[in-house]
Amino acid sequence: MDRRNFAKRLGAALLTAGAIGELQVAAQRSSPPAPQANMPHAMPSGPPLQIAMLVYPGMTALDLVAPQTIFTELMNTRVELVWKSKETVISDSGIPIVPTQTFADCPPDPDIVFVGGGTKGTWALMNDPVVIGFLQSCGSKAKLVTSVCTGSLVLGAAGLLNGYKATSHWVARDLLPLFGATAVNARVVEDRNRITGAGVSAGMDFALRIATRLRGDEYAQALQLANEYDPQPPFKAGNPQDASPKVRDFVTGYYAPTIAEARVEAMKARQRLGLG
């Protein structure tokens, strides 16, 4: 069963279950059942939600894959992987990703704009005039402007986080204030129509948060169960507060040179944006 058919059947099943539940309650009392706020929404009417997910050479594939999976399971969505061309891009771990739409073909006002992260490949976008121009244009019209991991630095470099709270991978989070953002140490941060996720694996938490916002708690819970998202890591070392000092120092040192490169690009973007 493909993802789109799964989403349709899931929505129908939840709606049917909700209707049956209401009928059972109604049979036990004379007054009609009160509306339940957490019942899943009906299949949305109108055109599908347009979701533009930026893909690019050197990105981290997992930043993209978890959100893309959930987005395709939402009801009535059209998910596109957008880049300058439709030529295959290679992720930082060697996974090939095929764009489905070019910047030129992307709707000017997508409902959701998404940027995943990485390291060197991501820094290269922060002052790329074509990428920044695309994000500034569609990001100013999108209903939700979103990112996972260091993708938030690209949003910041496009001027889309100035005055907003946001998060990023913990090794790069301190760069967000250079773009006028308030850095928040959280797995997912929502500030009006900006939704940002922390590093890499936070993409699933981020995507389920968006599913809740768009389709309601119960539908998002069903997606969580369908994808068996029940993380039970072997170690309590997934954030710098819980990791041992030795492990934390090693990871910090490992990333230090590339974060220094990111800071250089962030300062260039800050000056370009006239922020100081």
C-alpha positions, 0 to 999 in steps of 0.5 A: 500500500503506498503512502497516499492510499494509506493516508486516505484509508487512515482518514476514512477509518478514523472518521468512521470510528468517530462516527460509530463512537458518537452513535454508541454514546447517542444510544445511551442518552437522549441528547445528541453527542457534544462535538469532540474537539480532538476528533480527526478532520474530514478529508479537506476540500479544495486543492491539495496543500502544496508542500515545497521541500528544498533538496540540495547537494550535501544535505542530510538525508534524514532531515528530509526523509522523516518529514517527507514521509509524514507529509505524504501521509497527510490527507490532500497534499502534494509534496515536491522536492525542489531544486535549481534543476531536476538533476540528482543531488547527492546527500552528505552520506551518499544517498541520491535524491531526485528533485521533482520540481525546479524553482521555476516550476514551484508555485510562488505561494506554497502552503509549506516551505521546508529546508533540511540541514547539513554542514558544508552543503548547507553553508554553501546555500546561505549566500547563494543568490538563487536559493536565497531569492527563491526562499525570500520569494516563496517564504514571504507568501507561504502559510508555514515556513519550516526547517529541521536541523541547520536548515534554520540557518538557511532560513535565517540567511534568507531573512525569514527568522528575524524576530522569531524564536527558532531552534537548530542542531545544538552545535549551530544553535548559537548562530541563530541570533546573528539573523535576528532570531531568538535561539531556543533549546527545544526539540521543536519550536513554533512561533506564529507560522515559523516551525523549526526542528532541532538536529536530524532525528528531530525531523519526526517530532517536527513532522508530527507537530505539523500533522497535529496543526493541520489534521488534529491530534488523533490523526497525528497519533495514528500516523505516529503509531502507523510509523511505529515511532516509539524511540527507545535509544540505547543511551541517554546521550541524545543532547549535550545536557545528557551526554557525558562531558567526554562525549560532548567534548568530542562531538563539539571538537569534531564539529568546531571547524565546520561551525567556524565555516558556518559562522563566516557565512552567517556573518556575510548573510547578516551584513547582506541583510543589513543586520549589523 
